[in-house]
Amino acid sequence: MKVLMVNVVCGIRSTGRICTDLAEELEKQGHEVKIAYGREDVPERYKKYAVKISNDINIKCHVAKSRIFDKAGFGSKRDTRKFISWIESYSPDIIHLHNIHGYYLNVEILFRYLKAIKTPVVWTLHDCWAFTGHCSHFVSANCYNWKKECGNCRLKKEYPSAYFVDNSKNNFEKRNDYFLIYQI
């Protein structure tokens, strides 16, 4: 089986190591594995798995869009389209998403594509970004607005930092639409 994992990093930090640990185990079982990642360097021993999605200039542009307009996850359009072309040529049997935030993917383009293909998708949520309008860890602010609707985010200046516009309500609505997450 051909497995594609997608994560912000590969082989470093917690989620990057989770991906490479899974990749090594899957490879031992005879599967082919690739880890598409967004940024940072990959340790030499994991480069056989690594497929880089973005570059430093595009990441910086996405960061700027996030900092000014609170649009984390809505930049990187060109990189995401190129990545989708790569997915089509790789033709995985399963796609395993991990952290898809981190200024390297456009979630609207990616999820429109994932909904259109027949490839099964598994998503491991390592934090809360997917179901909030902005933050990755709502507990630190004791905020449970995500249960109904985000807005006026108390963690706006925390990762993924936004210094001017609070777009958390719109982000919340779009993420719920794209990710098909149901309200609790």
FIKOLZA-1660 file (N, C-alpha, C; in steps of 0.1 Angstrom, whole numbers, plus 5000, padded with zeros to 4 digits):
% residues 184
   i   px   py   pz ch aa at
   1 5008 4988 5000  A  M  N
   1 5000 5000 5000  A  M CA
   1 5009 5012 5000  A  M  C
   2 5005 5023 4993  A  K  N
   2 5012 5036 4992  A  K CA
   2 5005 5045 5002  A  K  C
   3 5012 5050 5012  A  V  N
   3 5007 5059 5022  A  V CA
   3 5013 5073 5021  A  V  C
   4 5005 5083 5021  A  L  N
   4 5010 5097 5021  A  L CA
   4 5006 5103 5034  A  L  C
   5 5016 5108 5041  A  M  N
   5 5013 5116 5053  A  M CA
   5 5016 5130 5050  A  M  C
   6 5008 5139 5056  A  V  N
   6 5010 5154 5054  A  V CA
   6 5012 5160 5068  A  V  C
   7 5022 5167 5070  A  N  N
   7 5025 5174 5083  A  N CA
   7 5033 5186 5081  A  N  C
   8 5033 5195 5090  A  V  N
   8 5041 5208 5089  A  V CA
   8 5056 5205 5088  A  V  C
   9 5061 5195 5096  A  V  N
   9 5075 5192 5096  A  V CA
   9 5077 5177 5095  A  V  C
  10 5089 5172 5092  A  C  N
  10 5092 5158 5090  A  C CA
  10 5104 5154 5098  A  C  C
  11 5102 5145 5108  A  G  N
  11 5113 5140 5115  A  G CA
  11 5118 5148 5127  A  G  C
  12 5112 5160 5129  A  I  N
  12 5116 5168 5141  A  I CA
  12 5103 5172 5148  A  I  C
  13 5105 5176 5161  A  R  N
  13 5094 5180 5170  A  R CA
  13 5084 5169 5171  A  R  C
  14 5074 5171 5179  A  S  N
  14 5065 5160 5182  A  S CA
  14 5058 5154 5170  A  S  C
  15 5051 5162 5163  A  T  N
  15 5043 5156 5152  A  T CA
  15 5052 5151 5140  A  T  C
  16 5063 5158 5138  A  G  N
  16 5072 5153 5128  A  G CA
  16 5078 5139 5131  A  G  C
  17 5081 5137 5144  A  R  N
  17 5086 5124 5148  A  R CA
  17 5075 5113 5148  A  R  C
  18 5063 5117 5152  A  I  N
  18 5052 5108 5151  A  I CA
  18 5051 5103 5136  A  I  C
  19 5052 5112 5127  A  C  N
  19 5051 5108 5113  A  C CA
  19 5062 5098 5109  A  C  C
  20 5074 5102 5113  A  T  N
  20 5086 5093 5109  A  T CA
  20 5085 5080 5116  A  T  C
  21 5081 5080 5128  A  D  N
  21 5079 5067 5136  A  D CA
  21 5069 5058 5129  A  D  C
  22 5058 5064 5125  A  L  N
  22 5048 5056 5117  A  L CA
  22 5053 5052 5104  A  L  C
  23 5060 5060 5097  A  A  N
  23 5066 5057 5084  A  A CA
  23 5075 5045 5085  A  A  C
  24 5084 5045 5095  A  E  N
  24 5093 5034 5097  A  E CA
  24 5086 5021 5100  A  E  C
  25 5076 5021 5108  A  E  N
  25 5068 5009 5111  A  E CA
  25 5060 5004 5099  A  E  C
  26 5054 5013 5091  A  L  N
  26 5047 5009 5079  A  L CA
  26 5057 5003 5069  A  L  C
  27 5069 5009 5068  A  E  N
  27 5079 5004 5058  A  E CA
  27 5083 4990 5062  A  E  C
  28 5085 4988 5075  A  K  N
  28 5088 4974 5080  A  K CA
  28 5077 4964 5076  A  K  C
  29 5065 4969 5075  A  Q  N
  29 5054 4960 5071  A  Q CA
  29 5052 4959 5056  A  Q  C
  30 5061 4965 5048  A  G  N
  30 5061 4964 5034  A  G CA
  30 5054 4975 5026  A  G  C
  31 5050 4985 5033  A  H  N
  31 5043 4996 5026  A  H CA
  31 5053 5007 5022  A  H  C
  32 5049 5014 5012  A  E  N
  32 5056 5026 5007  A  E CA
  32 5051 5038 5013  A  E  C
  33 5059 5047 5018  A  V  N
  33 5055 5058 5026  A  V CA
  33 5062 5071 5021  A  V  C
  34 5055 5082 5020  A  K  N
  34 5060 5095 5018  A  K CA
  34 5054 5104 5028  A  K  C
  35 5062 5114 5033  A  I  N
  35 5057 5124 5042  A  I CA
  35 5059 5138 5035  A  I  C
  36 5048 5144 5031  A  A  N
  36 5048 5157 5026  A  A CA
  36 5048 5167 5037  A  A  C
  37 5057 5176 5037  A  Y  N
  37 5058 5186 5048  A  Y CA
  37 5060 5200 5043  A  Y  C
  38 5058 5209 5052  A  G  N
  38 5058 5223 5048  A  G CA
  38 5071 5231 5050  A  G  C
  39 5078 5228 5062  A  R  N
  39 5089 5237 5065  A  R CA
  39 5099 5230 5073  A  R  C
  40 5111 5237 5075  A  E  N
  40 5122 5233 5083  A  E CA
  40 5130 5222 5076  A  E  C
  41 5141 5219 5082  A  D  N
  41 5150 5208 5077  A  D CA
  41 5146 5195 5082  A  D  C
  42 5149 5185 5073  A  V  N
  42 5146 5171 5077  A  V CA
  42 5159 5164 5080  A  V  C
  43 5160 5157 5092  A  P  N
  43 5172 5149 5095  A  P CA
  43 5175 5139 5083  A  P  C
  44 5188 5137 5081  A  E  N
  44 5192 5129 5070  A  E CA
  44 5186 5115 5069  A  E  C
  45 5184 5109 5080  A  R  N
  45 5178 5095 5080  A  R CA
  45 5164 5095 5076  A  R  C
  46 5157 5106 5075  A  Y  N
  46 5143 5106 5071  A  Y CA
  46 5140 5112 5057  A  Y  C
  47 5151 5116 5051  A  K  N
  47 5150 5123 5038  A  K CA
  47 5143 5113 5027  A  K  C
  48 5145 5100 5029  A  K  N
  48 5139 5091 5019  A  K CA
  48 5123 5092 5019  A  K  C
  49 5118 5097 5030  A  Y  N
  49 5103 5098 5031  A  Y CA
  49 5098 5112 5026  A  Y  C
  50 5107 5122 5027  A  A  N
  50 5103 5136 5027  A  A CA
  50 5100 5141 5013  A  A  C
  51 5089 5149 5012  A  V  N
  51 5085 5156 5000  A  V CA
  51 5081 5170 5005  A  V  C
  52 5089 5180 5001  A  K  N
  52 5087 5194 5006  A  K CA
  52 5076 5200 4997  A  K  C
  53 5066 5206 5004  A  I  N
  53 5055 5213 4997  A  I CA
  53 5058 5227 4994  A  I  C
  54 5064 5234 5003  A  S  N
  54 5065 5249 5001  A  S CA
  54 5080 5253 5002  A  S  C
  55 5082 5266 5001  A  N  N
  55 5096 5271 5002  A  N CA
  55 5095 5283 5011  A  N  C
  56 5107 5288 5015  A  D  N
  56 5108 5298 5025  A  D CA
  56 5101 5311 5021  A  D  C
  57 5102 5315 5009  A  I  N
  57 5095 5328 5004  A  I CA
  57 5080 5326 5005  A  I  C
  58 5075 5315 5000  A  N  N
  58 5060 5313 5001  A  N CA
  58 5055 5312 5015  A  N  C
  59 5063 5306 5024  A  I  N
  59 5059 5305 5038  A  I CA
  59 5059 5319 5044  A  I  C
  60 5069 5327 5041  A  K  N
  60 5069 5341 5046  A  K CA
  60 5057 5349 5041  A  K  C
  61 5053 5347 5029  A  C  N
  61 5041 5354 5024  A  C CA
  61 5028 5349 5031  A  C  C
  62 5027 5336 5034  A  H  N
  62 5016 5331 5041  A  H CA
  62 5016 5336 5055  A  H  C
  63 5028 5336 5062  A  V  N
  63 5029 5342 5075  A  V CA
  63 5024 5356 5075  A  V  C
  64 5028 5364 5066  A  A  N
  64 5023 5378 5065  A  A CA
  64 5008 5379 5064  A  A  C
  65 5002 5371 5055  A  K  N
  65 4988 5370 5054  A  K CA
  65 4981 5367 5067  A  K  C
  66 4987 5358 5074  A  S  N
  66 4982 5354 5087  A  S CA
  66 4983 5365 5098  A  S  C
  67 4995 5371 5098  A  R  N
  67 4997 5382 5108  A  R CA
  67 4988 5394 5106  A  R  C
  68 4986 5398 5093  A  I  N
  68 4978 5410 5090  A  I CA
  68 4963 5407 5090  A  I  C
  69 4959 5396 5084  A  F  N
  69 4945 5393 5081  A  F CA
  69 4939 5382 5089  A  F  C
  70 4947 5375 5097  A  D  N
  70 4943 5363 5104  A  D CA
  70 4938 5352 5094  A  D  C
  71 4946 5349 5084  A  K  N
  71 4942 5340 5074  A  K CA
  71 4952 5328 5073  A  K  C
  72 4956 5323 5085  A  A  N
  72 4964 5311 5085  A  A CA
  72 4956 5299 5079  A  A  C
  73 4962 5292 5070  A  G  N
  73 4956 5282 5062  A  G CA
  73 4949 5286 5049  A  G  C
  74 4950 5299 5046  A  F  N
  74 4943 5304 5034  A  F CA
  74 4953 5311 5025  A  F  C
  75 4966 5309 5027  A  G  N
  75 4976 5314 5017  A  G CA
  75 4981 5301 5009  A  G  C
  76 4993 5302 5004  A  S  N
  76 4999 5291 4997  A  S CA
  76 4991 5284 4987  A  S  C
  77 4984 5292 4979  A  K  N
  77 4976 5286 4968  A  K CA
  77 4984 5279 4957  A  K  C
  78 4994 5285 4953  A  R  N
  78 5002 5279 4942  A  R CA
  78 5009 5267 4947  A  R  C
  79 5015 5267 4959  A  D  N
  79 5021 5255 4965  A  D CA
  79 5012 5244 4966  A  D  C
  80 4999 5247 4971  A  T  N
  80 4989 5236 4973  A  T CA
  80 4985 5230 4959  A  T  C
  81 4984 5238 4949  A  R  N
  81 4981 5233 4936  A  R CA
  81 4992 5224 4931  A  R  C
  82 5004 5228 4933  A  K  N
  82 5016 5220 4929  A  K CA
  82 5016 5207 4937  A  K  C
  83 5013 5208 4949  A  F  N
  83 5013 5196 4958  A  F CA
  83 5002 5186 4953  A  F  C
  84 4990 5191 4950  A  I  N
  84 4979 5183 4945  A  I CA
  84 4984 5176 4932  A  I  C
  85 4991 5182 4923  A  S  N
  85 4996 5176 4911  A  S CA
  85 5006 5165 4915  A  S  C
  86 5014 5167 4925  A  W  N
  86 5023 5157 4930  A  W CA
  86 5015 5145 4936  A  W  C
  87 5004 5148 4944  A  I  N
  87 4996 5137 4949  A  I CA
  87 4991 5128 4938  A  I  C
  88 4986 5135 4927  A  E  N
  88 4980 5127 4916  A  E CA
  88 4990 5118 4909  A  E  C
  89 5003 5123 4908  A  S  N
  89 5013 5114 4902  A  S CA
  89 5018 5103 4912  A  S  C
  90 5018 5106 4925  A  Y  N
  90 5022 5096 4935  A  Y CA
  90 5010 5085 4936  A  Y  C
  91 4998 5090 4935  A  S  N
  91 4986 5081 4936  A  S CA
  91 4986 5072 4949  A  S  C
  92 4985 5078 4960  A  P  N
  92 4985 5071 4973  A  P CA
  92 4972 5063 4975  A  P  C
  93 4973 5052 4982  A  D  N
  93 4961 5044 4986  A  D CA
  93 4954 5050 4998  A  D  C
  94 4961 5057 5006  A  I  N
  94 4955 5064 5017  A  I CA
  94 4963 5077 5020  A  I  C
  95 4956 5087 5025  A  I  N
  95 4962 5100 5029  A  I CA
  95 4960 5102 5043  A  I  C
  96 4971 5104 5051  A  H  N
  96 4970 5106 5065  A  H CA
  96 4974 5120 5069  A  H  C
  97 4965 5129 5072  A  L  N
  97 4968 5142 5076  A  L CA
  97 4972 5143 5090  A  L  C
  98 4981 5152 5093  A  H  N
  98 4985 5155 5107  A  H CA
  98 4983 5170 5108  A  H  C
  99 4993 5177 5112  A  N  N
  99 4991 5192 5113  A  N CA
  99 4992 5198 5100  A  N  C
 100 4980 5203 5095  A  I  N
 100 4980 5210 5082  A  I CA
 100 4981 5225 5083  A  I  C
 101 4982 5230 5095  A  H  N
 101 4984 5244 5097  A  H CA
 101 4999 5246 5099  A  H  C
 102 5004 5258 5096  A  G  N
 102 5018 5261 5097  A  G CA
 102 5023 5269 5085  A  G  C
 103 5014 5275 5078  A  Y  N
 103 5017 5285 5067  A  Y CA
 103 5023 5278 5055  A  Y  C
 104 5018 5266 5051  A  Y  N
 104 5024 5259 5040  A  Y CA
 104 5013 5253 5031  A  Y  C
 105 5000 5253 5035  A  L  N
 105 4989 5247 5027  A  L CA
 105 4978 5257 5027  A  L  C
 106 4970 5256 5016  A  N  N
 106 4957 5263 5015  A  N CA
 106 4946 5252 5018  A  N  C
 107 4939 5253 5029  A  V  N
 107 4930 5243 5033  A  V CA
 107 4918 5243 5024  A  V  C
 108 4914 5254 5018  A  E  N
 108 4902 5254 5009  A  E CA
 108 4905 5246 4997  A  E  C
 109 4917 5248 4990  A  I  N
 109 4920 5241 4978  A  I CA
 109 4923 5226 4981  A  I  C
 110 4930 5224 4992  A  L  N
 110 4933 5210 4996  A  L CA
 110 4920 5202 4999  A  L  C
 111 4911 5207 5007  A  F  N
 111 4899 5200 5010  A  F CA
 111 4889 5198 4998  A  F  C
 112 4889 5208 4990  A  R  N
 112 4881 5207 4978  A  R CA
 112 4886 5195 4969  A  R  C
 113 4899 5194 4968  A  Y  N
 113 4905 5182 4961  A  Y CA
 113 4902 5169 4969  A  Y  C
 114 4904 5169 4982  A  L  N
 114 4903 5156 4989  A  L CA
 114 4888 5151 4989  A  L  C
 115 4879 5161 4988  A  K  N
 115 4864 5157 4987  A  K CA
 115 4861 5151 4973  A  K  C
 116 4869 5155 4963  A  A  N
 116 4866 5151 4950  A  A CA
 116 4872 5137 4946  A  A  C
 117 4882 5133 4953  A  I  N
 117 4889 5120 4950  A  I CA
 117 4883 5109 4958  A  I  C
 118 4886 5097 4954  A  K  N
 118 4881 5085 4961  A  K CA
 118 4891 5080 4972  A  K  C
 119 4902 5086 4973  A  T  N
 119 4913 5081 4982  A  T CA
 119 4908 5083 4997  A  T  C
 120 4909 5073 5005  A  P  N
 120 4905 5075 5019  A  P CA
 120 4915 5084 5026  A  P  C
 121 4909 5093 5035  A  V  N
 121 4917 5103 5042  A  V CA
 121 4915 5100 5057  A  V  C
 122 4926 5100 5065  A  V  N
 122 4925 5099 5079  A  V CA
 122 4932 5112 5084  A  V  C
 123 4926 5117 5095  A  W  N
 123 4932 5130 5100  A  W CA
 123 4934 5128 5115  A  W  C
 124 4946 5128 5119  A  T  N
 124 4950 5128 5134  A  T CA
 124 4951 5143 5138  A  T  C
 125 4942 5146 5148  A  L  N
 125 4942 5160 5153  A  L CA
 125 4952 5160 5165  A  L  C
 126 4963 5167 5163  A  H  N
 126 4973 5168 5173  A  H CA
 126 4971 5181 5182  A  H  C
 127 4962 5189 5177  A  D  N
 127 4958 5201 5185  A  D CA
 127 4944 5205 5181  A  D  C
 128 4940 5217 5184  A  C  N
 128 4926 5221 5183  A  C CA
 128 4923 5230 5171  A  C  C
 129 4934 5233 5163  A  W  N
 129 4933 5243 5152  A  W CA
 129 4921 5240 5142  A  W  C
 130 4919 5227 5140  A  A  N
 130 4909 5224 5129  A  A CA
 130 4895 5227 5133  A  A  C
 131 4892 5228 5146  A  F  N
 131 4878 5231 5149  A  F CA
 131 4876 5244 5157  A  F  C
 132 4886 5252 5157  A  T  N
 132 4885 5266 5163  A  T CA
 132 4886 5276 5151  A  T  C
 133 4883 5288 5154  A  G  N
 133 4884 5299 5144  A  G CA
 133 4898 5305 5143  A  G  C
 134 4907 5302 5153  A  H  N
 134 4920 5307 5153  A  H CA
 134 4930 5299 5160  A  H  C
 135 4928 5296 5173  A  C  N
 135 4938 5291 5182  A  C CA
 135 4941 5276 5180  A  C  C
 136 4952 5272 5184  A  S  N
 136 4955 5257 5184  A  S CA
 136 4953 5251 5197  A  S  C
 137 4952 5259 5208  A  H  N
 137 4949 5253 5221  A  H CA
 137 4940 5263 5229  A  H  C
 138 4927 5261 5229  A  F  N
 138 4917 5269 5235  A  F CA
 138 4917 5269 5250  A  F  C
 139 4923 5258 5256  A  V  N
 139 4922 5256 5270  A  V CA
 139 4930 5267 5277  A  V  C
 140 4941 5272 5271  A  S  N
 140 4950 5282 5278  A  S CA
 140 4942 5295 5281  A  S  C
 141 4932 5298 5273  A  A  N
 141 4923 5310 5275  A  A CA
 141 4910 5306 5281  A  A  C
 142 4908 5293 5285  A  N  N
 142 4896 5288 5290  A  N CA
 142 4884 5293 5282  A  N  C
 143 4886 5291 5269  A  C  N
 143 4876 5296 5259  A  C CA
 143 4869 5284 5252  A  C  C
 144 4856 5284 5252  A  Y  N
 144 4849 5273 5246  A  Y CA
 144 4839 5278 5236  A  Y  C
 145 4842 5290 5230  A  N  N
 145 4834 5295 5219  A  N CA
 145 4833 5286 5207  A  N  C
 146 4843 5278 5205  A  W  N
 146 4843 5269 5193  A  W CA
 146 4831 5259 5194  A  W  C
 147 4825 5257 5205  A  K  N
 147 4814 5248 5206  A  K CA
 147 4801 5254 5198  A  K  C
 148 4801 5267 5197  A  K  N
 148 4790 5273 5190  A  K CA
 148 4795 5282 5178  A  K  C
 149 4804 5291 5181  A  E  N
 149 4809 5300 5170  A  E CA
 149 4820 5308 5176  A  E  C
 150 4831 5309 5169  A  C  N
 150 4843 5317 5174  A  C CA
 150 4841 5331 5169  A  C  C
 151 4848 5340 5176  A  G  N
 151 4848 5354 5172  A  G CA
 151 4854 5362 5184  A  G  C
 152 4860 5373 5181  A  N  N
 152 4867 5381 5191  A  N CA
 152 4877 5373 5199  A  N  C
 153 4886 5366 5192  A  C  N
 153 4895 5356 5198  A  C CA
 153 4904 5362 5208  A  C  C
 154 4904 5357 5220  A  R  N
 154 4913 5361 5231  A  R CA
 154 4928 5357 5228  A  R  C
 155 4929 5347 5219  A  L  N
 155 4943 5342 5216  A  L CA
 155 4948 5346 5202  A  L  C
 156 4942 5357 5197  A  K  N
 156 4945 5362 5184  A  K CA
 156 4960 5364 5182  A  K  C
 157 4967 5369 5192  A  K  N
 157 4981 5372 5191  A  K CA
 157 4990 5360 5194  A  K  C
 158 4984 5348 5198  A  E  N
 158 4991 5336 5200  A  E CA
 158 4991 5328 5186  A  E  C
 159 5000 5318 5186  A  Y  N
 159 5001 5310 5173  A  Y CA
 159 4987 5305 5169  A  Y  C
 160 4984 5307 5156  A  P  N
 160 4991 5314 5146  A  P CA
 160 4988 5329 5147  A  P  C
 161 4998 5337 5151  A  S  N
 161 4996 5351 5155  A  S CA
 161 4989 5360 5144  A  S  C
 162 4980 5368 5148  A  A  N
 162 4974 5378 5140  A  A CA
 162 4974 5391 5148  A  A  C
 163 4980 5401 5142  A  Y  N
 163 4982 5414 5150  A  Y CA
 163 4972 5425 5147  A  Y  C
 164 4964 5423 5136  A  F  N
 164 4956 5434 5132  A  F CA
 164 4941 5430 5131  A  F  C
 165 4938 5421 5121  A  V  N
 165 4924 5417 5119  A  V CA
 165 4921 5405 5127  A  V  C
 166 4909 5404 5133  A  D  N
 166 4904 5392 5140  A  D CA
 166 4894 5385 5130  A  D  C
 167 4899 5375 5123  A  N  N
 167 4890 5368 5113  A  N CA
 167 4885 5355 5119  A  N  C
 168 4885 5353 5132  A  S  N
 168 4882 5340 5138  A  S CA
 168 4868 5335 5135  A  S  C
 169 4858 5344 5134  A  K  N
 169 4845 5340 5131  A  K CA
 169 4844 5334 5117  A  K  C
 170 4850 5341 5107  A  N  N
 170 4850 5337 5093  A  N CA
 170 4858 5324 5092  A  N  C
 171 4870 5323 5098  A  N  N
 171 4878 5311 5098  A  N CA
 171 4870 5299 5104  A  N  C
 172 4863 5301 5115  A  F  N
 172 4855 5291 5121  A  F CA
 172 4845 5285 5111  A  F  C
 173 4837 5294 5105  A  E  N
 173 4827 5290 5095  A  E CA
 173 4833 5283 5083  A  E  C
 174 4844 5288 5078  A  K  N
 174 4850 5281 5066  A  K CA
 174 4856 5267 5070  A  K  C
 175 4862 5267 5082  A  R  N
 175 4868 5254 5086  A  R CA
 175 4857 5243 5088  A  R  C
 176 4846 5248 5094  A  N  N
 176 4835 5238 5096  A  N CA
 176 4829 5234 5083  A  N  C
 177 4829 5243 5073  A  D  N
 177 4824 5239 5060  A  D CA
 177 4834 5230 5053  A  D  C
 178 4846 5233 5053  A  Y  N
 178 4856 5225 5046  A  Y CA
 178 4859 5212 5052  A  Y  C
 179 4859 5212 5065  A  F  N
 179 4863 5199 5072  A  F CA
 179 4852 5191 5076  A  F  C
 180 4840 5196 5074  A  L  N
 180 4827 5188 5078  A  L CA
 180 4827 5184 5092  A  L  C
 181 4831 5193 5101  A  I  N
 181 4831 5191 5115  A  I CA
 181 4817 5195 5121  A  I  C
 182 4811 5187 5129  A  Y  N
 182 4798 5189 5134  A  Y CA
 182 4799 5196 5147  A  Y  C
 183 4789 5205 5150  A  Q  N
 183 4789 5212 5163  A  Q CA
 183 4786 5203 5174  A  Q  C
 184 4793 5205 5185  A  I  N
 184 4791 5197 5197  A  I CA
 184 4780 5203 5206  A  I  C
% end
